[in-house]
């Protein structure tokens, strides 16, 4: 169920770096949805519904609103009593088609037997439109365009997201706020490189639902490529065979969690786990040292600072950590910074993590389903949004409340916590973690709509980062021994 229509408006020709070979998906497949040619040959019916108000569907479209979930409930129950149906209904699809699964499943339609959210966020504000409180201005335009095909009025998704800066009633309406109400079987898939879109929310969906039969798979590849590849289709089929046909399948032998530990783009290995987050994680704090541009095992006794022009795309503060033995980092990371601005009452911070090989060369990773040259991880924060929800924050993952703005004065030094979206990466002895802080987007491609940009900045003047002594700026590394 989505507003994308059934007319192949979007094809993978629009995304030449998607990794989906031409001809691998039939003309009957909706954008980011299951291919009916594949599934009907295996005894399944595929039903594609236009969201209310999209294309020729009656009514007005509100993107990802509560009405869409209620309509999804009705579609599930209608399908269950059709003469071709066995009464067992599953949900399937990527991105928007995954986001709506969380929303529909929260309402517990009686005939909904299972869900397969394949990379779909659960909180539009925190996961995508306002990561760290900074409004996104590029991909939301593309998303808005994708939802504007209708005979009826449709929501201006982009304009509303620029107006609603806090977690108000509007943004609450775009959030799957009752994930614990979901108790049906769920096969949940995420990828490490969809930061700023689906990675964060998909992982939160897995941890928060109440299902006793739930499986998480996290890969390091491109999401559309991964969704349609034969190995993934076989796992989807095993899941639906078990819960839609009520037949035994390999699902009964699946581990609860499968993750790809990445070495670099297209290189890594799969490991089975019993839970997410991984309980045996050892959190290690590495302290920033602005004087040396390093991350240190100990907090330095002397105060130092680093500054950059907040509107520059090249000036930045950087810190490195060289690993003295093979180390795996898997999970979210918390970056604590003490910061100030020389001008204005707010500042936007952009954080990027990169891996450098033993020769100091940057190691590429898959990002945004389109790029083979992406960073290891990203994080964002508008400093006026620094207030934490203490009930939901963890040692390695701060959770912002976004209920009010806490402005500051020029020169005022404040501590802030930045969530760096979960990742899984192996470092060998002599390889380096590079931490970059900047006032503008660090990884960017102005020509490709899949990248995230944040052009409506509050920045002015110079940003300064303080380290050492009372200014305990640090990063929490999630180490798997």
N, C-alpha and C positions, 0 to 999 in steps of 0.2 A: 504494500500500500504506500503510495507516494504521489506527489504532484508532478512527477516527471513525464507522465503520459505513456502511451503505448505505441508511439509512432517513430521510435528510434531517433528522437530529436538529438540526443547525445549518442555519439558512437565513439569507439576508441580511436577513430581517426582524429578526433579533436585532441587526443592526448597521446601523441606519438611516442612518448617515453614511458607509457604505462606498463609495458611488458606483456600485454595481451596480444598474441599473434592474430593477424587479420584472418577472419573466417573461423576462429575457434569458438565464437558465440553466434548462434543463429539470429536471423532477423526477427524472430518472435520474442526474444528476450527483452524485457524492459531494462532501462539503464540501472545497473548495479543489482539486478535481480536474477533469480534462477532461470536457466534456459529451459523453456518448456519442451524442446526437442529431446534434450537429455532426460528429463524427469518423466515425461509421459511414456517413454520407451521402457521405463522401469516400474510402471504401474501407479504413478502418482498423478494427481490433477494439480495444475498450477493456476491459481486465480490471482489476477492483477487488478487491483481496485484503484481508481483515481481518487485522490483526496477530495473531500468536500470543497467545491468551488474551483477545482482545477479542471482544465480542458472542458469537457461537456458535462461535468458533474454539477448538480444544482448547488446553490448556496454560495457563501463567501468563504474564501480561504484565509485561515489564520495559521501561519506556519508553525508546526509543532505545538499547537495549542491543545487544551483538554478535549475540545470537540473531536479532534482527530482520533484520540484514544477511544472515545465513546462510539464513534463511527466504526472503528476497527473491531470493537466488541460486537457490534451488530453484524458486520461482515462475517466474522468467525461463526457466529450462531446461525446465520443464514446458510453458510456453506455446509454446516454440520448436518442439516436436514434435507439436503438435496439428494435425489435418487442415486447419483453417482458417488456419493460420499459414504464412508464407513463411520462417520461421526467423530473421527480423530483429526484435528486440525493443527498444523504446525505453522510457524512463521519463519520467514527466511529473507535474506538480503543484506546488502552492504550499506553503510553510511546512513542516509535518511531512512532507508528500508530497515535498518537495524535500530535506529533511535526510536522509531514508532513501536518496535517490539516491546521495549521496556514499558512504554506508556500503556499499551494495550494489555500486557500481561499483569500490570498492577491492578487492573479491574477484574481479573480472574473470570474471564468468560468460561462457562461450564464445560465447553467442548474444546477449549484450547489445551492441547496435550503436551506441547513442547515449543521452545523457542531456540533460534540460532542467531543471536545478535553478532554479526560479523563486522566488527569495528564500527560501533555507534556510541556516541557520547550520551551521558545521562543528565548533564547539567549544562545547557547551552551557554550560560553566562560564564561559569568558571572554566569550562572545558574548551570553549572556542571564542565566543564573541567578545569576551572581556578577560582574557587570561591575565591574572594578577591585577585586574581592574582596568587594564588599558584597552580601549575599544579597538577592535580589528577593523581595517578599512578596505581591504582588498578582496579576500575570499568571500566575505559577506556580500559584497556587490555581485559576485558571480553566483552565489547561492540565491540571492534575491532574484536575479534574472531567471534562474532555473525554475522559479515558482510563479512566474508571471503569465503563464499561458492559460487563459480562461476567458469565458464570455462574461464573467461576473467580477465584482471587485475582489482584489487580493491584497493581503497585507503588504505594506512596504517594510519588509524585513530589515533592510539596511538602515533606513531612516529611524525606525523605532530603536534599533540597537545603538544608534548614536545619541538618541535622546535619553534613554533609560540607563543611567550611569551606575546605579546602585542595585542591590538585590531587592527590588521592589516587587509589587504584585505582578507586574508584567513579566519580569524575569523569573519569578517563582512559577509562573504558568508555563514556562518553557523547560521545566525541570522535572525529572522523574523523582518525585519527592517521597514515594512510598515503595521503594525497592524491596523492603523487607516483606511486602505483601506477596511477592512472587515466590511460589513454592513448587512450580512445575519443573520438569527436567530442562536443563539449559546447557547448550554447547556454545561457549563464548570464545571469540577469537579477537585478538588485538595484534598490533605490530608496534615495535619499538620506535619507529620513525615518524609516526603521525602526531607528533607533539603539536599542540595548538589546535588539535581537532579531536581525534577519537581515542588516543592512547589512554589518557587520564581517566576519562569517563567510563570506558569499557572495563578497565581494571577495577574501578570503584563499583561498577555494576556487579562484577563477579563476587566481590567481597561482601556486598550488602544484601544480595538476595538470600532468601531463606531456603532455597531448594536443597534437598538432601542429595539429589542427583544433579550435579553440576560439574562441568569440565571447562578448564581454561587452557587455551593454546595461545602462545605469544611468539611471533616470528619476527624476523628482521628483514623481510622482503617487501615488495610492493603489493598493496592490498588487493587490487583487482586481479593482478597476475596470480596471486596466491589463492584467491577465491575460486578461480576457474581452472586451476591446474588439476590434472587427473588425481593426484594424491589427495588433494583437499576435497574434491567431489566424492571420492570413495569414503572419506571420513563423514562427510555430510550424509551420504546414503546410509552408512552404518547407523548413524544417529536416528534418522527418520525410519529406517527399517525397524528399529527397536521400539520407538515410541509412537509411530503412526500405523505401522503394520502389526505391531505387537509380536514381532518375531525376534528370536535370539540374534545377536550380532556381536561384533568385536567390541562394541561399546562397553559390554560387561567386563572387559579386561583393561579398559583404559585407565591410566593413572589420573588422579584429579587434575594435575597441572603438567603441561609440557611447555618448556621455554627454549628458545634459541639463544645460546650464549654467543655473542658476536665477537669475531676477531676484526672484521672489516666488512665492507659491502660484499655480499654474496659468499662470505666465508664465516662459518660458525659451526656449532654442533648442538644437537638437541639433548636436553636433559629432562628427566622426569622428576617431579616434586610432588609432595603430599599436600601442600597448601600454598596459598598466596595471601599476604607476603610470606616469604620464607622465614620460618621461625628461628633457624640457626644463624640468621644474619648477625654479624658483629659490626656494630657502629663505631667508626673511628673518626675522630675530629681532627681535621688538619687546619691549622691557623694561617691566615693570610699575613704576609709580611710585605708591606708596600715598599720598604726600602730595597729589598733584594728581588722583589717580583716573584716570590716563591710561596709555596704552601709548606708549612713546617709542622712537625709532630708536637712542638711545644709553643705555647704562647710567648712571644718575645716581650721582654720587660720594657723596651723603649717604644714610645709612640712614633709612628711614621704615617705618611699619607700619600695618596696618589690621586691626581686629578686629570680631567679631560673636558674638552668642550662638549657640552651636552647635545649640541645639534650636529656635531661632526659625524660623518660616516666612516672616518678613519681613526680618529683619536679614541683611545680606550685605555682601560687598566687591565693588565694581564698578570696571571700568577701560574706557576708551573709546579708540578710534583712528579719527580722521577721515581719509579717503583724499583725497589732493590730486590724484589722477587716476584714471581708470577702471582698476579692478584686478579680476582674477579669482583667487579662491582655490579650488583644486581639489586635494583629497587629505586625508590625515590631518594632524592638528596635535598637536604635543607642547606641553603646558603644564608648565613647570618652576616649582614654588613652594617657597619656604622657609617652613615652618609650625611652629607649636607649639600646644599646648593647655594651658589653665590648670589643668585637672583631668583625672584619669584617665590611662590609658597608651596610648590609641589615639584616632583620629579618622576620621570619614567625611567626605569632601569631594565636593561636587556642583558640577559646572561646566556652565554654559550659555552658548552664543554666540547673539547676536541681531544682526539688521541693523536699523539705524535710517535712515530716509530723511533728506533734507536739512532737514526740519522737526523732526527728532528723534522722529518717530513710529515705533513698532515695526512692522517689515514681517513679515507672517505667511508661514509655509511649511507644507507638508503634513507631518503626523507620524503615526506609528503607524496608518496606513491608515484613520484615522477623523477626524482633526482637520484643519481648514483654518487653524488659528491656532497652529501649532507653532513651535518655535524653529528656528534655523539649525543648531545642533549641540549635542551633549551629551557629557559625560565624567564618570567616577566614579573614586574611589579610596578604599579603606580603607588608611590610612597604614601599618599593620603589614604590608601586602602590597606594600610599595614596592620590594622586591628585583627587579632587572631580570634578564631573560635576555639577556645581552649578544650572544649569537649571533643572536638574532632581532630585537633592537631596531634601529630606524633613527633617523636624525636627526629625522624628523618623526613617528615612531610608536614609543613605548616598548612593550615586551612584558614583562609581569610573569611571573615564574616560579610564584608562588603555592605554593611548596613549604614555606614556614615563615613564622611571624609574627615580625616585628621590632618589639617593643613599645618605647615610649619613656617618659620621665619627664615629669611636669608641668613646663612651662617649657623643656624641651629642644627646640632648633631643628634640624630636619632638612630636607634637600632631598628633594622627591618629584617624580615625573614622571607626568603624567596624559595618557592617550590620549583625544583628542577625535575621535570617529568621523568617517570620511572624508565630505566634503561637496563640493559644487561650487556656487559662488555668485559672481555679478558685482556689484561695487560701482561706482557712478558717483562722479564727483568731488563731494565734499561729503557723501557718505553715510558712515555710522559702523558700525564693529564694536564691539559691547558685550559685554564679558566679565564674567560674574557668577560668584562663588564663594560657596557657602552650605553650611550644615550639614544641610540637609534637601532633599528633592526640590523643584526649582524649577518645572518644568512638571509639573502634576498635574491630574487630574480624578478625584475619588474615586468617581464614579458609573459610569464607563466601564471595563470590564475590560481594554480594550486598552492602557491606560496602565501604566507601570512605577512601582511604589512600593517603597521600602526602609525599612520601619518598624522593623526590629530593629537600631537604631543602637547604636554604641558611644560616641556623643558625650556629653559633659558639659562644663560650664564654657564658657569662651570660646576660640574659635580666633583665632590671630593670623597674618597673612601679612606677611612681611618683604621689603622691596625695597631696591635700591640698594647700592653698594659691594660687599662680599663676598657679599651676598645677591642673586645674579643671577637673580631670578625673571623669566621670559620666556615668550613664546609663539612657536612656529615657524609662520610663515605659508607655505603652499605656493602660490607665485605663478606663474601661467602668463602669460608676456609675449606 
